[in-house]
Amino acid sequence: MFEREVHQHYITLRDDGTFEVNGILHEPEKVTPFTWRGTWRVKDGKFAYTTTFSMPAEMYKVSDIFEDKIDSVSDTEWVMIEQSTGGKSRAYRVQ
């Protein structure tokens, strides 16, 4: 059977350009809760974000910079092409 990690999380994007992610990483042998904070912006069709805090600290290195291509955005769904994997990442709006 193919085993992989799965991230389940909630992300809050604030108007001041900061974000916070709270979630759980499911791996074949363990489950790890995490919190991740940083700054974000949209430029040239990409969602760019920089890490300023991570717990556990080794999960996301402070100052890591990511740029994911925005594939589509609707009232309920946001789809990006992940820079690190090339896979599609889907987010759903929760109100």
N, C-alpha and C positions, 0 to 999 in steps of 0.2 A: 504494500500500500504506500502511496506517495504521502509523505509527511511534510508539512510546511508550517511556518509561523503565520499567525493571524493576529492583526492588531484590531482591537475594538476600542473606540475612543470617541470622546466628545471634544470638539475644538471650538473655542470662543475667539472670534476675530473682533477686535475692538477698533473703534474709529481713530484712536490715537496711534494706530500702526503696531500694536502689540497683540500677541496671541497667547493662549494657554490651552494645552491639551492634557486631558486626564483620561487614562485608559488602562487597559490590561493587554499584555502581550501573551498570547497562547502559543507555546512551543510544544513539541512532542513530549518532552520530559518535565516541563515546568510551566507555571503561570506567574507572570511578574506584573504587579501594578506599577504604573509610571505617571509622572508629571513632567511636562516639557513646556518651556516658555521661550518667548523670543519676540522678534520684530518681523513684520511682513510688509510686502508691497506688491503691486501688480505693475509690470512693465513689459512692453513688447510681447504681449500675449503669454507671459509667464507669471506664475505665482512664485515670488522669491521670498525666502524666509531664512532668518539667521537665529541660531540657538543662543540664548543668554542664560538658561538654567535647565538642568536635567536631573531627575531623581528616578532611578539610580543614575549616578553621575556618568557611568560608562556607557549608558544607552545612547545618548546624543552628546557629542563633545561640544563644549561651549565654544562659540565662534564658528561652528559648522555652518556653511551656507549651502542652501538647496535652491534650485530653480526648476519647477515642474511646469510643463507646457499645459496651458488651459485648453482642453478639448471642447468643452461645452458648459454652459451655465443656463439654468432655467430657474423658475420660482421655487422648485423643490429639490433639484439635483445639480451637483457640480462635479464634473468629470475632468481629471487631469491625467497626463501621461507622466509617470514618475521618472525623474531623472536617473535615479539609481538603478531601476530595474527595467524600464521601458514598458512596464505594465500599466494598465489603467487603474486609477484609484477613483472611487466614487464616494461622494459625501452627500448626505441627505439633510435637508433643513429640519430642525426641530424647534418648535416655538413654545 
